[in-house]
């Protein structure tokens, strides 16, 4: 089973504003006339959606305890079988994804 916490990590990342002393108050160069800022409503909507997603993830179990108990009982009784084809397919899929990611 592959557990990926990258989404949860990304949602918990804090973006800090630079301190007032880090900004350049003597600079007279402002945003160019050609720069486009997204409307505030879009940012608010995205922020609300991200907060809802973060709450959903925070309240979700990391694993399915019923499934773990079922597999545990199958292993103990000797009835658990591994689908080697499915395992091999998963390994190939992961290897291909890694190769595509590095290219």
C-alpha positions as CSV (number, residue, x, y, z in Angstrom):
1,X,0.0,0.0,0.0
2,X,1.4,3.4,-0.9
3,X,0.8,6.2,1.5
4,X,1.3,9.7,0.1
5,X,1.2,12.6,2.5
6,X,2.4,15.2,-0.1
7,X,-1.1,16.8,-0.3
8,X,-1.4,17.0,3.5
9,X,2.1,18.4,3.8
10,X,1.4,21.0,1.0
11,X,-1.8,22.1,2.8
12,X,0.0,22.6,6.1
13,X,2.7,24.7,4.6
14,X,2.8,28.2,6.0
15,X,3.6,31.1,3.7
16,X,5.1,34.0,5.6
17,X,5.0,37.6,4.6
18,X,8.3,39.4,4.6
19,X,8.8,41.7,7.6
20,X,8.4,45.4,7.0
21,X,12.2,45.8,7.4
22,X,12.8,43.3,4.5
23,X,10.8,45.4,2.0
24,X,12.4,48.2,0.1
25,X,10.5,51.4,1.2
26,X,12.8,53.6,-0.9
27,X,11.9,51.9,-4.1
28,X,9.7,53.9,-6.4
29,X,9.1,51.1,-8.8
30,X,5.5,49.8,-8.4
31,X,3.5,47.2,-10.2
32,X,3.6,47.7,-13.9
33,X,0.4,48.8,-15.7
34,X,0.5,45.4,-17.6
35,X,0.4,43.3,-14.4
36,X,-2.9,41.6,-13.7
37,X,-4.0,40.7,-10.2
38,X,-6.6,38.0,-9.7
39,X,-9.9,39.2,-8.3
40,X,-10.2,39.0,-4.5
41,X,-13.3,36.8,-4.8
42,X,-11.4,34.1,-6.6
43,X,-8.7,34.0,-3.9
44,X,-11.3,33.9,-1.2
45,X,-13.1,31.0,-3.0
46,X,-9.9,29.0,-3.3
47,X,-8.9,29.7,0.3
48,X,-12.3,28.4,1.4
49,X,-12.0,25.3,-0.7
50,X,-8.5,24.6,0.6
51,X,-9.6,25.0,4.2
52,X,-12.5,22.6,3.5
53,X,-10.2,20.1,1.9
54,X,-7.7,20.4,4.8
55,X,-10.5,19.8,7.3
56,X,-11.6,16.7,5.3
57,X,-8.1,15.3,5.2
58,X,-7.5,16.0,8.9
59,X,-10.7,14.1,9.9
60,X,-10.0,11.1,7.6
61,X,-8.3,8.1,9.0
62,X,-4.8,7.3,7.7
63,X,-5.8,3.7,7.0
64,X,-8.9,1.6,7.0
65,X,-8.8,-0.3,10.3
66,X,-11.5,-2.7,9.2
67,X,-9.4,-3.8,6.2
68,X,-6.3,-4.1,8.3
69,X,-8.3,-6.4,10.8
70,X,-9.6,-8.5,7.9
71,X,-6.1,-9.0,6.4
72,X,-4.7,-9.7,9.8
73,X,-7.3,-12.5,10.4
74,X,-6.6,-13.9,6.9
75,X,-2.9,-14.0,7.6
76,X,-3.4,-15.7,11.0
77,X,-5.7,-18.3,9.5
78,X,-3.4,-18.9,6.5
79,X,-6.0,-17.8,3.9
80,X,-4.2,-14.6,2.8
81,X,-2.9,-14.8,-0.7
82,X,-0.8,-12.2,-2.6
83,X,-1.8,-11.4,-6.1
84,X,1.7,-11.3,-7.6
85,X,0.5,-9.9,-10.9
86,X,-1.1,-6.9,-9.1
87,X,2.0,-6.3,-7.1
88,X,4.2,-6.5,-10.3
89,X,1.8,-4.1,-12.1
90,X,2.0,-1.6,-9.3
91,X,5.8,-1.8,-9.2
92,X,6.0,-1.2,-13.0
93,X,3.5,1.7,-12.7
94,X,5.5,3.3,-10.0
95,X,8.8,2.9,-11.9
96,X,7.3,4.4,-15.1
97,X,5.9,7.3,-13.1
98,X,9.3,8.0,-11.6
99,X,11.0,7.8,-15.0
100,X,8.5,10.2,-16.4
101,X,8.9,12.6,-13.4
102,X,12.7,12.7,-13.9
103,X,12.5,13.5,-17.6
